[in-house]
Amino acid sequence: MSSKNISLFFARAESDPDLSAQMKSLQNEGVEAFVARLVGLSQKAGLPFTEDELTEAAQAAASEDLSDALHSGPGSTSFSDASRRRFRKSRALLQG
């Protein structure tokens, strides 16, 4: 259920200007503070997940995107739109 909540939370953030603004305000946070505050936002949004679940989901998305890139052939840089979104989100989560 938590991985579903993570997906739903990020989807809601794309369509909810208030939640999006709250997430953008976290951009200058360090990784630990960013993740902790993001978990708090998820709880307020009614789509709770833990720090561990978020980290695991970000790592899985990054791994999946790398696999997609490796299997798309030499010289190819094509990602699907969904892969691009997952990559940007996971990169942001992992970099802080």
Secondary structure, DSSP 4 states (H G I P E B T S, - for coil): -HHHHHHHHHHHHHH-HHHHHHHHTTTTS-HHHHHHHHHHHHHHTT----HHHHHHHHHHHHHHHHHHHHHT-TT-----HHHHHHHHHHHHHHH-
